[in-house]
Amino acid sequence: MLVRKNIRLQLFLSLLLWSLSLPACMLVSSTSSYPARSQRSDWAASHLLPEDAEEEERLPQASSAEAKEKTAPTPEEALTALQESPGPQADDQLLGLWQKDLDKAMEKSPGQRQIQFSIPVVENERVRYFIELFRERERAFFSRALARSGKYLPMMVAILREEGLPEDLVYLSLIESGFSPRAYSRAKAAGPWQFIRGTGLRYGLKIDGWVDERRDPVKATRAAAAYLKDLHSQFGEWFLAAAAYNAGERRVEKAIRRLRTEDFWHLSQKRYLKRETRNYVPKFIAATLIARNPEKYGFGDIVYESPVDHDEVTITGALKLETAARLAQSTTEAIKELNPALRRDYTPPNEEGFVLRVPAGKGEIFAQAYETLPESEKKAKVRIVTHKVRRGETLASIARRYRQKVTQLMEMNNLKSRRLRVGQELIIAFGEAWVKN
């Protein structure tokens, strides 16, 4: 027993002496350097970004890219791996330098506002950490995002230029969603720019049981540009604007009111802004550096998808997408891809003059065929009924009865929770294939 105690004591003293010999940066969390590569996976796992259930502006934390891909419940990009990636907290120096670089870009004439990152920003250890993360553990997701960017980048950059914003802000969409119109977070943010419902509606995006324009790359990009400009006007500087885009302006406003200061550094020291928000900047910088010069960072094998090009046609009433594809001499899948805002297999039944996108060069062909289409096909048999909630019914039971999804009923009726009251009226919409139980 005495020998065992001596061995344990010697081990304890050895560990104590070893820990005392470590540099201070390995023992202090708030100002530490990021860990060596061999230690990063364990270190990152113990520093997960906190979920912000109150604001529901951005994605909660997940464990790893591999786990995300295995547990994704739908073929959509349900989890945006880059947004959720953990990592070391950005330091004040990096955030200050980034803001100066962005301010310099804004001093240039509209259309030429490209961010020129200074050398200290490019060489910052937090930026390097995320570059390595995107090159290694998140490589598969990042590669898919870069390939997909070919479809939307030219259009998005053009809109940002029109609005007088730095074109590199387009890479916020890379971090938010990997440029996926189908991205959907646990916080119910949707689309390439990850708008929550309230913010999307505020910026003119239509969201109901038939369409969700948060998923429309063109309309969502215009809304994002307007939102970023408003945030910059509201807070007067770019870091608070980016923080508000990430965490929600209400959280930033609340922090300013509580501390009676608009100084970001004071706000961050009091921990009113999350680690996730401070990480937003180095993630954005790392993604921008790689996307600008993918070959330099080992992404030389990316095959970019072709830019989305389309014609627009105007229709009235509910047109079945299968019929639209036939008229455009295309496929239903192609029509759905060009119109990601459509939630069903029909265009909205109560909207006259709905603009539908068809493949480029097919607009005239569609218009001619549409003119000769029988009236019964121009306006598909889509019924809308009203259901009055009875005692004992739940949203799930009503959804089963009408062969709907609970989320569809909630969107159609603007419900924020699943709670129903007796006598409440719900709108139910269904197509011609529906059969009542």
Buried (B, 14 or more C-beta within 10 A) or exposed (E): EEEEEEEEEEEEEEEEEEEEEEEEEEEEEEEBEBBEEEEBEEBBEEBBBEBBEEBBBBBBBBEBBEEBEEEEEEEBBBBBBBBBBBBBBBBEEBBBBBBEBBEBBBEEEEEEBEBEBBEBBBEBEBBBBBBBBBBBBBBEBBBBBBBBBBBBBBBBBBBBBEBEBBBBBBBBBBBBBBBBBBBBBBBEBBBBBBBBBEBBBBBEBBBBBBBBBBBBBBBBBBBBBBBBBBBBEEBEBBBBBBBBBBBBBEBBBBBBEEBEEBEBEBBBEEEBBBBBBBBBBBBBBBBBBBBBEBEEBEBEEBEEBEEBEBBEBEBEBBBBBEBBBBBBEBBBEBBBBBBBBBBBBBBBBEBEEBEBBBBEEBBEBBBEBBEEBEEEBBBBBBEEEEBEBEEEBEBEEBBEEBEBEBBBBBBBBEBEEEEBEEEBEBBBBBBEEBEEE
